[in-house]
Amino acid sequence: MKILTLIALCAITTAHKITELKVPLYADPRRAAELSCHFQMDDQKLHSVKWYRDMNEIFRYNPSQKPPIRLYNITDIMVQGGDCQVDSCMVRVMPPPVATRAAYSCEISTEGPKFQIARQTKHMTVVAMPDKDPIIIGAPKLVKPGEQILVNCTTDYSLPASDINWYIDNEPAKTEPWQHRELSAPQPGGLRASWRILRVAVPSTASGALRVRCEAILPVEPPVVRDTMTIITVYSRTQLSKYVSNRGIQMDYKYSIVLIWTFKVILKFLSL
């Protein structure tokens, strides 16, 4: 008898239910996010639909009241409006310009005397993805062995601001304490760009090329990674002399003049 009574009670409490809750996983602070709740009442009569952000009520639909829809703006969020039908209720919210994660809940209740409640919750993270790859500034095309250069990596605007990692020939670059990440002033929606300087010490025995890569990481789950790479050529006097010796004999007069001029320019660069 107790088992049958329990089954009957479960059937009563589940006579109405939320069939689908749509909450965006990510929301851009520059545009409104749309949340929707779909439900099934069966033989129950709808009393109200309420939306919550964390523990705060932000929207209420009560078909027996006039007006049936009420909006509740809370700190850091603006409710733009909504639309409810007999089996669904949609609300539009403008996310705060801060990288936050909040729980959004839809709660439906039946008319008295039981006033039964069904509720579902999903989380939404405020984030603005970068539209472009980072940019490396200050990298020369040619360097001498033993030379030191400063390069800068600047990311696109995003929320939260991107972290930056440097790599040289696919190995993490050694950085100094002062080479920390810097942030721009906030733009509309709270977006910021970030940049980080790297000092590259070209080994005295280096030759060929150095592959310098900047990696911009948006710290969300899962992380969003964008990167860019530049190739810096390392030339030594020995390599240049050998190159001229091997190639000069095979060139005609016109190309010899061009090579001599290029060689003088490079020698002037190497003497700096």
C-alpha positions in Angstrom: 0.0 0.0 0.0 2.8 2.5 0.9 4.6 1.7 -2.4 1.4 2.3 -4.4 0.8 5.6 -2.5 4.4 6.7 -3.3 4.0 5.9 -7.0 0.7 7.9 -7.1 2.4 10.9 -5.5 5.2 10.8 -8.0 2.8 10.7 -10.8 1.0 13.8 -9.4 4.2 15.8 -8.9 5.5 15.0 -12.4 2.2 15.7 -14.2 3.8 19.0 -15.4 7.5 19.3 -16.4 10.1 21.3 -18.2 10.8 19.6 -21.5 13.7 21.8 -22.7 15.8 24.6 -21.2 18.0 26.6 -23.7 20.7 28.8 -22.2 23.7 29.8 -24.3 27.0 28.3 -23.1 28.8 31.6 -23.9 27.3 35.1 -24.1 28.9 38.1 -25.8 28.6 41.3 -23.6 28.0 43.4 -26.7 24.7 41.8 -27.6 21.6 40.4 -25.8 21.4 36.7 -25.0 18.2 34.8 -25.5 17.1 32.2 -23.0 14.0 29.9 -23.5 12.1 27.5 -21.4 9.7 24.9 -22.8 7.3 23.0 -20.6 4.4 20.6 -20.6 1.4 21.1 -18.3 -0.8 18.1 -19.1 -3.9 18.5 -17.0 -2.4 21.2 -14.7 -3.1 24.9 -15.0 -0.1 27.2 -15.2 0.2 29.7 -12.4 3.5 31.4 -13.2 6.9 31.1 -14.9 9.9 32.7 -13.2 13.4 33.2 -14.3 16.3 33.5 -11.9 20.0 34.6 -12.2 21.7 32.7 -9.4 19.4 33.4 -6.5 17.8 36.6 -7.9 14.5 36.7 -9.8 14.8 38.6 -13.0 11.6 37.8 -14.9 8.0 36.7 -14.0 5.1 35.6 -16.2 1.7 35.3 -14.5 -1.2 35.0 -17.1 -3.8 35.9 -14.5 -2.3 39.3 -13.7 -2.2 42.5 -15.7 0.3 43.1 -17.0 1.2 39.4 -17.1 5.0 40.0 -17.5 7.2 41.8 -15.0 10.9 42.5 -15.4 13.4 42.7 -12.5 16.7 44.4 -13.3 19.5 43.5 -10.9 23.1 44.7 -10.4 25.2 44.2 -13.5 22.5 42.8 -15.7 19.6 44.3 -17.7 16.5 42.3 -18.7 15.4 43.6 -22.1 12.1 41.8 -22.3 10.4 38.4 -23.0 7.6 36.6 -24.6 5.5 33.7 -23.1 3.1 31.2 -24.6 1.0 28.4 -23.2 4.0 26.0 -23.4 7.1 28.2 -23.5 8.6 31.4 -22.1 11.6 33.3 -23.6 13.6 36.1 -21.9 16.3 38.4 -23.3 19.1 39.6 -21.1 22.1 41.9 -21.6 25.1 40.2 -20.0 27.4 42.3 -17.7 30.7 43.5 -19.2 32.6 41.3 -16.9 33.9 37.7 -17.5 31.5 35.9 -15.2 29.7 32.6 -15.0 26.2 32.5 -13.6 23.3 30.1 -13.2 20.1 30.8 -15.0 17.0 28.9 -13.8 13.5 28.5 -15.2 10.8 27.7 -12.6 7.2 26.9 -13.5 4.4 26.4 -10.9 0.8 25.2 -11.1 -2.3 26.8 -9.7 -3.5 26.1 -6.2 -4.2 24.5 -4.0 -1.1 22.4 -4.7 1.2 25.0 -6.3 3.5 22.3 -7.6 6.9 23.5 -8.9 9.3 22.3 -11.6 12.7 23.9 -12.0 15.8 23.5 -14.2 19.2 25.3 -14.2 22.0 25.9 -16.7 25.1 28.0 -16.6 26.1 30.8 -19.0 29.6 32.4 -19.2 30.1 35.9 -20.4 33.0 35.9 -23.0 33.9 37.8 -26.2 36.1 35.8 -28.6 39.0 37.5 -30.4 38.3 38.0 -34.1 42.0 38.1 -35.2 45.3 36.3 -34.6 47.9 38.2 -32.4 50.4 40.4 -34.1 54.2 40.3 -33.6 55.9 43.8 -33.9 59.6 44.6 -34.0 61.0 41.4 -35.4 63.8 42.2 -38.0 64.3 40.0 -41.1 68.1 39.6 -40.5 70.1 39.4 -37.2 73.7 38.7 -36.3 74.8 36.0 -33.9 75.1 37.4 -30.4 72.6 40.2 -31.1 69.7 41.0 -28.8 66.3 42.2 -30.0 63.0 43.1 -28.5 59.7 41.9 -30.0 56.2 42.7 -28.9 53.0 40.5 -29.2 49.7 42.3 -29.2 46.4 40.3 -29.1 43.0 41.2 -30.4 40.3 42.6 -28.0 38.5 39.9 -26.0 36.8 39.2 -22.7 38.5 38.1 -20.6 41.8 39.5 -21.9 44.0 36.9 -23.5 47.1 35.4 -21.8 50.3 35.4 -23.9 53.0 32.8 -24.2 56.2 33.1 -26.2 58.0 30.2 -28.0 61.4 30.1 -29.8 61.8 27.1 -32.2 58.7 25.5 -30.4 60.3 25.7 -27.0 58.9 28.0 -24.3 60.9 31.2 -24.2 62.7 32.3 -21.0 61.2 35.5 -19.8 62.3 38.1 -17.3 60.1 39.5 -14.4 59.6 42.8 -16.2 58.3 41.0 -19.3 54.8 40.6 -17.9 51.4 41.0 -19.7 50.1 44.5 -20.1 46.4 45.4 -20.7 44.7 48.1 -22.7 42.0 50.3 -21.4 38.5 48.6 -21.5 36.5 49.0 -24.7 32.7 48.8 -25.0 31.5 45.6 -23.4 34.6 45.4 -21.2 36.9 44.0 -23.9 40.6 44.5 -23.6 43.7 43.8 -25.7 46.9 42.5 -24.1 50.5 42.7 -25.1 53.8 41.2 -23.8 57.4 42.0 -24.7 60.1 39.4 -25.3 63.9 39.9 -25.3 65.5 37.5 -27.8 69.2 36.8 -27.3 70.5 35.3 -30.5 73.2 32.7 -29.6 76.7 33.5 -30.8 76.8 30.1 -32.6 73.4 30.5 -34.2 72.8 30.2 -37.9 69.9 29.6 -40.2 66.7 30.8 -38.8 64.8 31.4 -35.5 61.1 30.7 -35.4 59.5 33.1 -32.9 55.9 32.3 -32.1 53.3 34.2 -30.0 50.4 32.2 -28.5 47.3 34.1 -27.2 45.1 32.0 -24.9 41.6 33.0 -23.9 41.2 31.6 -20.4 37.8 29.9 -20.7 36.7 26.3 -20.6 37.7 24.9 -23.0 40.5 27.5 -23.7 40.5 29.3 -27.1 44.0 29.5 -28.6 45.2 31.7 -31.5 48.8 32.2 -32.5 51.2 33.8 -35.0 54.8 33.1 -36.0 57.6 35.1 -37.6 60.9 33.7 -39.0 64.1 35.7 -38.3 67.1 34.8 -40.4 70.6 34.6 -38.8 73.5 35.4 -41.0 77.2 35.3 -40.2 80.1 36.9 -42.2 81.5 33.4 -43.1 78.2 32.4 -44.6 77.9 35.6 -46.6 81.4 35.3 -48.0 80.9 31.6 -48.9 77.6 32.5 -50.6 79.2 35.2 -52.7 82.2 32.9 -53.6 79.9 30.1 -54.8 77.4 32.2 -56.6 79.4 35.1 -58.0 81.2 33.3 -60.8 77.9 32.1 -62.4 76.2 35.5 -62.6 76.4 37.9 -65.5 77.5 41.6 -65.1 74.1 43.0 -64.2 73.4 40.6 -61.4 77.0 41.0 -60.1 76.4 44.7 -59.6 73.2 44.0 -57.7 75.0 41.4 -55.5 77.9 43.8 -54.7 75.4 46.5 -53.6 73.5 44.0 -51.5 76.7 42.8 -49.9 77.7 46.3 -49.0 74.4 47.0 -47.4 74.6 43.8 -45.3 78.2 44.6 -44.3 77.0 48.1 -43.1 74.3 46.4 -41.1 76.7 43.9 -39.5 79.1 46.7 -38.5 76.3 48.4 -36.3 
